[in-house]
Amino acid sequence: MRSGEVGKEVAAQHVDGFAPRTLTRAVQQVTGRTAKAYIVERIVLEAKRLLAHDRVTAARCASELGFRDPSNFSLFFRNATGLRPGTWQAATILG
């Protein structure tokens, strides 16, 4: 897996049981977006929930979301949001 990208193992946890082509068609029909874009959005949403409400560390968040390496999760989160997980968490909690 290249750094900062959703790996096949992470995506598979969220869409187990669907053929990639079937999933892509269904998601695009319902949302107008690619399956990858939708999955990234949902993973980021869950990461934000964990960081803000459960107040877990970025490393724990990475583990709970299925990333093997916390630095890959940090890069993924930063690419998706523009902020590192810890920075986003501090800004959100402090208000």
Secondary structure, 3 states (H helix, E strand, C coil): CCCCCCCHHHHHHHHCCCCHHHHHHHHHHHHCCCHHHHHHHHHHHHHHHHHHHHCCCHHHHHHHCCCCCHHHHHHHHHHHHCCCHHHHHHHHHHC
